[in-house]
């Protein structure tokens, strides 16, 4: 089964793994607005997803973060 991450979860994950940089939901959504991060709108009947109702499949997120020079192996230690 595919795992999805919301804009809020992405911001939290990136902030939690960086001692010097906090990444906000607005910053992640900025990547969406710039066309860098391609997300899907979350269906209206799913609640509690944060400020922006969008999500991205894990493999696509990992590819994007690699392009942005994030250490994907450190961010996702349990996954291949």
HELIX and SHEET records of a PDB file:
HELIX    1   1 UNK A    7  UNK A   16  1                                  10    
HELIX    2   2 UNK A   25  UNK A   33  1                                   9    
HELIX    3   3 UNK A   58  UNK A   67  1                                  10    
HELIX    4   4 UNK A   72  UNK A   75  1                                   4    
SHEET    1   A 3 UNK A   4  UNK A   6  0                                        
SHEET    2   A 3 UNK A  54  UNK A  57 -1                                        
SHEET    3   A 3 UNK A  40  UNK A  41 -1                                        
END                                                                             
